[in-house]
Amino acid sequence: MSIIDSLVADVRFALRTFRRAPGFASVAILCVALGIGANAIIFSVVHGVLMGPLPYSQPERLVSLFEVRSQSSRGQVSWPMFWVWRQEASAFERMAAFNAGGTTLQTEESSERLDAIRGTADYFAVYGVPALLGRTFEQDEDLFGQEPVAVLSEDLWRTRFGADPAVLGRSIMLDRVLHTVVGVMPASFDASTDVWMPLVAPPDAQTRTRGFVLNVRARMAPGVSLEKASAQLKEVAAQVGASQAQGPRSAQVIPLREGLTETWRTPLQALLGAVALVLLIACTNVANLLLARAGARQQELAIRVALGAGRGRLIQQFLVESLILALLGGALGALLARWGLDALLALAPDTLPRQNIIAIDGTSLLFLSALTVASGIGFGLLPALHVSRLDVRGGLVAKGSAGGGTSPSRRLRASLVIAEIALSLILLVGAGLLGRSFLLLMGTSPGLATEQILTLHLGISKDRFFKDGVLDVDLAPRLLQPVLDEVRALPGVSAAGMTSVLPIQRAWNNARYTVEGEPSPEPGDEPTAERRASSPGYFATMSIPLLQGRDFTAQDTGTGESVVIINEALARRHFKDKNAVGRRLMIGTVVATIIGVVGDVRQAGLDKEPLAEFHLPYGRPWGDDSLVLVVHTALAPETLLPSVREAVRRVDGSLPLYRAMTMEQVIAKSLGLRRLVLCLLGTFAMMALVLSAYGLHGVISLLVTQRTQEIGIRMALGASTGDILRLILGQGARLTGMGIAVGFAGALILARVLGSQLYGVTAWDPLTFGAGSLLLASVALLACWLPARRALRADPIRAIRSE
């Protein structure tokens, strides 16, 4: 018989045996499907986010550049540093600076807020991606005095302009300035941006050393390594810092892919490892099922050997059976993966990068297929090798219905169960640590009110803050205060205010200052703080306590003397127990008198400690989104939204209103990454717990079946119910205890990997390890008690007569 004929015969035989044992086949296929499906889901996300090709020309040469100040982490780049880098850093073929923010598209009918990027002339050339329609920026279009141009995204072009090719050359109003549309970029280039405009440097940009305001990306020259480019950039940065008396300066160069996925890399890698453990547990379970089934087939296998079947033939038969189970499980797993991935993406926060390309695509299906075959060989090889050592004489006299199984077989199955329990403990502890961290975060005070607060962003273009190049001090009384008056007059509104950047959402640590009366620090070593522009009533609206002094008043806006309110963290830094009111800060060229001290809020998230912060009176264009309206209501905040929108429109109907959220939603969104990782790891841990419990149940059930006569004899001789329970449960307890002991070491390793995701708990938190072990032991006890109860119900006389 040829190898093809023997394989065909083995396939037919395997399918017949599966039809005769549908319960076994169904459980095995379901175990494989759960493991394969979960791995396909997480692999699709990991591949799309971390490994998928970037939609740029030669993306391996693209890098992000950062300026590093003395005693500081990397940050944005100043204009002078960018210009020197671009001129003198020959390791880079092209270099571009950009800022992300918003712009207002105005038509005769309405105003619409768009996500915008303003970049220097080389912005698109750095990426090497041509326009879908028209062209991108040309040289010198980022210089002052040039005609404003705009490049649209494909999505905006199709939805707002009907995919009309005649859009090229059309003038559109962006931030009250006419821009000529010169091109359309393909959707694959950047799905998060609506429009691109040239970034025009301010007149004093070459000497502006106090602002770190630019994001910089570059394309390395051909043949230049990352190490060489980094060394050269650091050298140039140090020279600039010395020549311009900015203090010590350095630079950092990181690959673009690494920068785009930095936040998500560790959580996704941890999830990929966790889901691999789930598959390993599933395969171990199926291997256990195959071993149990082999014990029941000893007579059949012994007869085949006696008739001339060799060891290789038995191994082939078992591998064919396991591969068929794996293929069927893989097919079901692919279906589960499609459903599961849709559910995962629905739960994923907006910060998950490249969501538009995450899918069960050809690469994912190839991975699924390879994993299916590897799993089939993996869980089939061990039982196959074990069966190939069959004792023919013992097998011929064994009864297949007796459950069978030699002592080595029992030891092997017990070892597999120990491994399952150990892996389950690893996942349970990981999920427990993340769960405790999440609960502690939810209980952390942000320093402000979270209930009954509505937030709404107002799209005020930056040019409206200035008049003839000077800050317009009349903007607040002319526009902003009337908006607040209209909103405060609404039924159900108890307070309202405005600020430039909403707490919790982000922090820049972007303003340098000095304290009058203190020794002047070296250039570049000035302390930094978060800067905000806030209205009168903002602190009261957000329930941020006023600890010293007073709040802003309408008279503070537009007066010749600048005033500032600082937070408690900044007051502790400089004034300790002294009264800060009346002291003065030098903020750039502005001298501001401290009129109040407010409590700390968590600007960068609940898991970050409050930073030093100061507030100047509102009416300044700080923050990506200009101004945020905050409203404290006595009603459900969502029900008040239409009234608030109408009140703003009564003052100025051209103001785009967007990103309306309650403060509770703002906080929930900030925890999106943690919530997703916790949900997934918790799901995997529960899957592992169920699978390992099933495996333990199977081993104890087989043990009970094999020891039926012994149990009957013990009961006939007077053994009590407790004695029999201790006998059976003791076997399960020993396996569980060994599994938990082995799992402790693995759990410590996973906990250290998850260290950056933990808050308020240590990686070796005893409560979490104890709770995970107790839960696993309880479930294992239940899995053992079910077959033990069945044994206690057996008739001792019938058990003694069984062979």
N, C-alpha and C positions, 0 to 999 in steps of 0.2 A: 504494500500500500504506500503510495506517494505521500509526501508531507502535506500536500494540498488536500488529498482525500482524507487523511487522518484528521486534519483540522476541521474539515466540513463535518466529519462524523462526530467529532467532539462538540461542535457547536449544536448539532441536532440533539445529541445526548444531553447537553447542558440545558437546552430549552425544555426538553421533556421532564428533566428532574425539577426544574423550576415550576413547571405547571403542576407537578405533584406536591410541591411544597410552596404554595403561594405566600404563606405567611412569612417564611424565611426570606423569600425573594423580595417581597414588598418592603420589609424592614431594612434589608441591606441596601436596596435601591434608594430608599428615603434617606438613610444615613449619608450615602455618597452624595445625593443631590443637595442636601443641606450644606455639606462641606464644600463641594464644588461651586455651588451657587454663591455662597458667601464670599469665597475667594475671587470669583469672577467680578462681583460687584466692587470690592475694594481694589482689585487690580485695575479695573477700568478707571476708577478715580485717580489712583496713583499714577497710572500711565498718562492720563490726560493732563494732570497737574504737574507732575514731576519729571516725566520722561518723554512725553509727546513732543514732536518737533515744533519749534517756535516758527511762526509764519513770516520769517525774515530770511534774507539772503545771508548764508554762512553765519548762522546764529552763534556758533562757537566763538566767533571773534567779537561779539558784542559784550560790553561791560558797563557797569554803573560805577561812577566816580564819586567819592565823598571827600570832603575836607575834614581834617581832624585837628581840633584845637588842643592846646595843652590841657591836661587833666580833664579831658572830655572824650566822649564817644564820637563816632562819626556823625556828621551832620551835613546840612546843605552847604552849597558852595557860594562864596561871594563873587560879585561881578569881576573885581580885579583878578582874583585867583583864576576864574574861568578863562579870562582873556589871555593870561600868561600861559596857562596850560595849553590852550588851543594854538598858541604861537610857538611854544618851545618844546612841547612834549612830542617829539618825532615818533614815539612808539605807537602813536594813534593816527590812523589814516584820516578819520573824521571825528569831530566832537560837536555835540549840540547841547544847549541848555534849554530847559523848559519848565513851565509851571502848570499845574493842573488846577482847575477851578470851574467857575460857571460863567455864562454869558446870557444875555437876554435877547431873544429873537423877537423883533417887533414887526407887526404887520398892522394894516388898517383895522383889522378885526380884533386882534388879541395880542397878548405878550406871552412868550413861552420861555421858560428857563431851560438852557441846554448845558450839558456837560462839555467843557471846552478845555483844550490844551493850547497854550501859547508857547511856541518854540522858535529857536533861532533858525536861520536860513538852512542850515545843514540838517535839520531835524529828520526829515524823511530820508535824506541821503545816508544817514547813519544806519538806518534799518535796511536800506537797499530794496525797498518795495515800491514799484511804480504805481501811479494812479490808475484806478479803474477807468476813469474818464478824465480827460484834460491833463493837467500837470500838477506838480507839487510846488513848494516854494522855490523861488529863484534867488540867486545871490543878491545881496543888498536889499531884499524886500523886508528885512528886519531893521533897517536903518530909519532913523527919525526923518519924517517928511515924505516917506514913500506912500504911494496909494495903498490903503488897506485892502488886503485880499483874504479870502477864506477858502478852505478845503473842507468839503462835507463828507460825512460818513455815508456809506451805501444805505444804511437803514434810514437815516434822515432824508436822504435823496429820494428814496422810494416812498416813504410814508408822508413826507411833508411836501415834496415837489413832484410826486407822481412818476418818478423815474424818467423825467423829461430831460433828454440830452441838451435841450436848449437852456438848461439852467446855467451852463457855462457862459460867463460874461454878464449874468444877471446881477443886479445890486440887491443886497439884503441888508437890513438894519440890525446890527449887533451892538448892544450897549449904546444905542442912539448914534452910532457911527455907520455910515454906508461902507460895506465891504463888497468887493467884486468876487464872485465865485469863480475860481480858476480850476477846480478839480474835485473829483470824488474818489475816496479811498475804498478799496474792497472791504467787505464785512469781516474777512479773516484778519485784517490788520490790527484792529482794536475795537472790540465790541462795546467797550465802556465809554467811548467818546463820541460826541455828536459832530463836533466841528473843531478844526484846527486853524489858528491864526498866528501870524508872526509875533514873536516876542521882541518888542522894541525896548532897547536899553534906556534907562533914565539918563538925563544929561550929565549927572554927576557919578555915573556908574564906575568910571575908571578909578575914582578915589573913594568910592563907598565901601569902606572896610567893615562897617559895623553891622551890616545886614547879611545873614546867611540865608539866601532866599531861592537859590536855584537848584533844581535837580539836573544832573549831568549824566549823559550817556555817550558812549564813544565806540568806535569800531577800531580794533587794534590793526596795525599794519600787518601785511602778510609776513608770516615767519616769526613774528614777535610773540614771545611767551608771556603768560600772565605775570610771572615773576619779574621779568625784565621791565614790562610796562609799569608794574607797581613800584619798582625801585626808582625808575626815572621820574615818575610822578611825585614820589615822596621827596626826591632831591629838589625838584622845581618848587614844590610847596614850601620847603624849608628856606629856599632862597627868597621867595616872595615875602615870607613872614619876616625875615631879617631885613630886607631892603625897605619894607614899608612900615617897620616898627609895629608889626601886629602881634609880636610875641611868637613863640615856637609854633610851627605849623607842620603838619604832615598830611598824608593822603591815604586813602584806601581804595583798592580796585577789587571788585567782586564780579564774577560772571553774571550776566543779565538773568539767566535762568535761576540762579541761586537767589538773587535779590527778589525776584518776583514770587518765589515760593518759600521764602525763608520762614514765615510764620507757620506754614502748614507742613513743612517737611517732617519734623519730629512726630507730630500727631499721626500723620498718614503712615509713616514707617512703623510706628507702634501698632496701628490698626492692622497693617499688613502682617506683622508678626503674630498678632493675636488671632487673626483669621486663619493663619497657617496652623496654629495650635488646634483650632476647631476641626480643620480637615484631618489633622493627625489623630485626634480623638475619634473622629468618624471612621477613619481607616482602621484604627485599632479595634473598634467595635465590630466592623465587618470581619476582620481577621478572626476575632473571637467567635463570631457566628459560624465562620467556615470551619474552625477547629471543632466546634460542637457538632456541626453537621458531619464532619469527617469521622468523629467518634461513633455516630449513629450509622455510618456506612462501612464499618469495618469488615463485615462479612462480604459485602459487594466488592470492596477493594481487594480483599484477600483472594477471592475467587478469580478476579482479573489477573492478579499476579500469578496465581497458580496456573492459569491458562496461558501464561507467557508474556504478559505485559511487563515491560521493564520499568526501572525507576524513572527514566526520562519520559516514558509514556504517561505515567501517573502525574508527574509534574506538569506536563503539557495539558492534561485534562483539567487540572485545578486552575492553571493559569488562564485557560480558555473560559472557564466558568467565571473567574474573578473579573476578567476583561469584559465579559458580557454584562455582568452586574455594573461595572464601572461605566460602560458606554450608556446603558440605560439610565443610570444615575446622572451622568453628565448631561444627557439630553434633557432630563427633567430639571437639572441644575441650571441649564441655560435659560429655560423658561422662567424659573424662579428669579434668576439674575436680572432679566429684563424688567420684571415687575418690581423687584427690590431696588434697582437703580433709580427707577422713576420715583419711588418713595423716598429714597435717600436725597435726591436732588431737590425734592419738594421741601425737605427739612433743612437743607444746607443753607447757611447764611450767605448773604451777598458777597462776603469777603472771600469765599472760595474762588480762587482764580480759574479762568478758562473753563467755566461751567458749560459754555456753548459747544465745546468739543468732547465733553465726557459722554461716552456712549459705549454700548456693547458692539464694537466695530470689529473689523477683520483681525486686528492684533489681539483684541480680547478673546475672540473665538479661537484663535490659534493657541493662546495661552490656556484657555479652557480645555481644548482638545489635548494638549500636551499634559496638562495636569490630570486629566481623566485617565489617560493611558498610564502615566506614572503611578497614579493611585491604584489602578487595577493591578498592576504588577506588584506594587508595594504591599497591599493587603492580601494578595494571593500567593506571594512567593513563600512566606513563612509557613502557612498551612501546607503548601505543596511540598516543601522540603521535609516538613514533619511527617506527612503521610507517606512519603517515599521510603521512610525507614520502618514501614509497617512490619510487624511480626505476623507472618503468614499463618503459622500454626495457631497462634492465639486468636487471630482474626476469624479463622474458619469456624471456631467454636463459639465466638461471641454472638450475642443477640443484638442485631441492629436496633431494635426498639428499646433497648435498655439504657440508652443514653451513652453508653460506652465511654471510652477514654482511659488511657493509661495514666500512670502517675506522672511521667514527663509531660503529657498533654495537659493534665490539670495544673502542673507548675507553670507551664507556658501561658495558659489562659489567665492564671492568677497574676503573673508578671505583667501581662497586658493591661489588666484591670488596675494594677498599681500605677502604671504609667498614665492611664486615663485620669485617675483621681489626682495625680500630681499635676497634670496639665490643667485640669479643671480648677485646682486651687490657685494656680498662677493667674488665670483669667478672673476668678472671683476676687482675688486681692486687688488686682489692677482696677477692676470696676469699682470695688469698694473705696479705694483711695480717691479715685476721681469723683465718686459720689459724695464722699465726705467733704472734699474740696469744694464741690459745687454748692452743697448746703451751707458751708461756712461763708462762701462768697455771697450767697443770697441773703445771709444774715448780716453782712457787712454794711454799715451805714455809709452812704455816699456823701454825707454831710449836707444833704438838702432834702426837700420834700420829693416824694415820688408819686404820691397819690393825688388825684384830682388836678394834675398839671398837664396842660396841652401845650405842645411846642409846634411852631410853624415858621418855616424859613421864608424870608422876604428877599427876593432877587433884586437888590439895589446895585446897579452897576457902579464900579469904582469911580467913574468920571463924575457921578453926581455928588460925590463927597468933596469935589474941588471946584473952585471958581477962579479962572485966570491963573491956574497953576498953584493956587493957595487953598488950604483947607477951608471949606465953606462953613463958617460957624453958624450960619443961619439955617443949615439943613435940619437940625434937630427941631427948632421951633416951627419951621415951615412945613415939615413932612412927618418927622418921627413922632413928635409930641401929639399932633392931631390924630395919628393912628392909635396911639395909646389911649387918648381921651375917648375915641369912638369905641374902642374895645372895652375899656373900663365901664362904659355906660351901658353895656349889654346886660340884660337880666341873667342872673346866675354867675356873673363874673365878680369875684371878690378882690382880685388884684391882677396886675399885668405889668410886664417890664420887657426890656430888650437887652441882649448881649451879643457880642460878636462871635463867640464860640461857645457852644453848649457843653457843659461838663459831661464827663464820662466818655464822650465821643473821641476826643483826641487831645494830644498835648505836643507842643513844639519845643518848649523850654527855649524860646527864641528871642528873648529881649535881654540885653545887657544894661546894667545900671551901676551907679555908685551911690553911696550914702554920704551926704554932706557932713563934714566933720570927721570922717574916717580917713585913714591913710589911703592915698590913691594907689590902686593896684597897677601892676605892670600891664602894658597894652596886651590885650588878648586874655588876661586873667581876670577880667571883671566878672562879678557874679552874674548869673542868668536867672530869669524867672519867666513864668507864663504871663503874657500880657493879654488883657481883655479890655474891651470898651463896653461899658454897661450903663443902663439908664437909671434915673431915679425910680425906686420901687422894685428894682430887679431882685435885690437880696430878700426883701420881704416876701415877694411872690414865691421865691424858691425856698423860703424858710431857712435861709442861710443866716445864722445869728450875727448880729452886730455886737462885737465885744468891746470896742472902744470908739469914741467919737461919734460921727454922724454919717448918714447916707448922703448921696448926691442930691442936689436940688436942681430945679430948672435954671437957677441963676448961675450954676457952675458951668453950664454949657455956653460958650461964646464969650466968657470973661477973659480979660487979659492974663489973669493969674491962673496957672494950672494947678489942679488938685488931683490927688490920687488916693485910692483906698487899697490897702494891702491885706493879705490874708495872714492867718496866725503863723503859718510856716515861715513866711518872710520876716514877720516880727520876731520870732524866736531866733532866727539866724542873726539878726543885727541888734535887737533891742532887749532881748531876754525878758527880764521882769520889769523893764522900764516902760514908761508910757511912750508909744511911738507917735501919737498925735502931735502935730506941729513940726516934726522932723521933715527933712526934705530929701528927695531922691533926684539924682541927675539921670534922666532917661534920654540918651542921645544928647541933643542940644536943649532939651526941655528940662526946666527945674520945676518939680511938682511938690507941693506941700501935702503931707499925709493928713487926711481929715478923718480917717476911720480905719478900724481893723475888724475884719470879718472872719468867721470860722472857716476852716479848711474844707474843701471839697475834693473829691477824687476826679481829676481832670482826665486821666488817661485810661480809666477803667477801675472797676472795683478791686482788682487784684494789684493795683499800683498805689503806692503811698502818695498822699497829697504833695504836690510840688509848691515851691514858693510862687506867689502870684500877686500881680497888682492890676487894678482896674482904673482906667481913666474914663472921664465922661463920654457917653456914646456920641456918635457922629464921626467916627474914624473908620476907614475901610480895612479893618483887620479881620482876618479869617477868610476862608475860601468862599463862604456863603453870605458875606456881607453882614447881615443881622438876623438874629433869631428872636421871634416874638414868643414869650412865655406867658401863659394865662393860668391863673388858679381859679377853679370853678367849684361851685356848689353842686353842679349837675355832673352827669357822666361826660367827661371831656369830649368824647366822640360826637355827642349830640349837639355840642356847641360849635363844632367846626364850621358848618354853613354860615352861621351868624357872624363868626369872626371873619371869614372870608368876605362877606358882604360889607362888614364894617371897614375893612382895609380898602376895598374897592371904592367905597364912598369918598375916601380921601384921595386915592390915586388909583384909577383903574388900570394903569399901565404896569403896576408892580406884579411880577409873577409870584405866585404863592405855591410852595412845593414842600415836599418832605414833611407832611403833617404827621406827628406821632405823639402819643402820650409819653410822659417821662418813664412810665413803667415799660413801655415798648422800647424806648431808647436803651434802658438797662438790659432788657431781654436780648436786644440785638447785639449789645456789646459782649454778651455771653454766648453768642451763637456757636462759635468754634468749640468751646468747652461742652456745650449741651450736645452737639452732634457727636463728638468723640465719646462722651459718656453714654449716650443712647446706643451707639454701635458696640462699644466694648461691653456694656451691660447685656445687650442682646446676645453677643457671642458667649459671654460667661454663662448665661442661662442655657444656651444650646449645649455648651460643654457639660454643664451640670446634669442635664437630662440624659445626654449620651452616656456619660460615665455611670450614672445611676442605672441606666438600662444594662450596661455592660456588667456591672456588679450583680444586678438582679439575675442576669443570665448565668453567671458563674455559680452563684449560690443555688439557683434552681437546678442546675446540672448536678451540683454536689448532693443536693437533697435526693434527686432521682437515683444517683449512683449508690447512695447510702440508705436506700429504702429498707432493705432487710435489717441493717444494723439498727436503724431507728425503731423498726417494729420490735426487734428483740429487746431493746432497751425499755420500750414501753411495756412489753409483756412481763419483764422482770421487775417492773415497779417504778421505772423512771418517771418523774413528775413532768408536768408541762413546762415548768421553769427549767428543768434540766435539759430538755430537748431544745428549748429556746436559746439557752446559753450555749449549747453545742453549735447550733446553726449561726446564731448571731455572733458568736465568738470568731467564727471563720471570717465573716464579713468585717468585723471590727479590726481584726489583724490586717486584712488587706487595706482597709481604709486608713488605719494608723500609719502603715508603711507609705502609702501614697501621699498622705499629708506631710510626713517627714521629708520625703523627697521633694515635694512641691514647694516647701518653704524656701529652699535655696533658689529655685527658679523664680518664685514670686519676688524675692529681694532684687534679683536682676531686673525684672520688668519694672519694679517700683523705681529703681534708679533711672531707667530710661524715661519714665514718666515724670521725673523730678521737676522739669520745667513747667509742667502742667498742674502741679500741686499747689495748693494754697492753704496755709494754716495747719497742715499735717506733714509729718516727716515720711520719708520713703519706707521707714520700718515701723510705722505706726502700730503699736501692739493691739489696739482696739480693732483695727481693720483686719489684721492677721487673725486675731482670735475669732472675730465674727465670721470671717470667711471659712475658717476651719470648722466652726460649730455648725454653720449652715450645711457644709459639705458632709459632715458626719451625720447630721440629722437626716438628710436625704438618703445617704447610704444606708442608715439604719432602717428607713422605710423600705428601701429596695430589698433589704435582706429579710425584713419581717414578713413580706408577702409570701415568699416560698416557705418560710418557717411556719406560717399559719396553715398553709396547705398541708405540710407534713404532719402537723398536730391533728388534723382532721382525718388522717388516713386510718384505716382499720388495721390494727396490729397483726391480726391473724392473717389477713390477706397480704400484708407486707412481708410477713415471715415466709409465706409460701411462694412469693415471687422469686424468680431466678435472675 
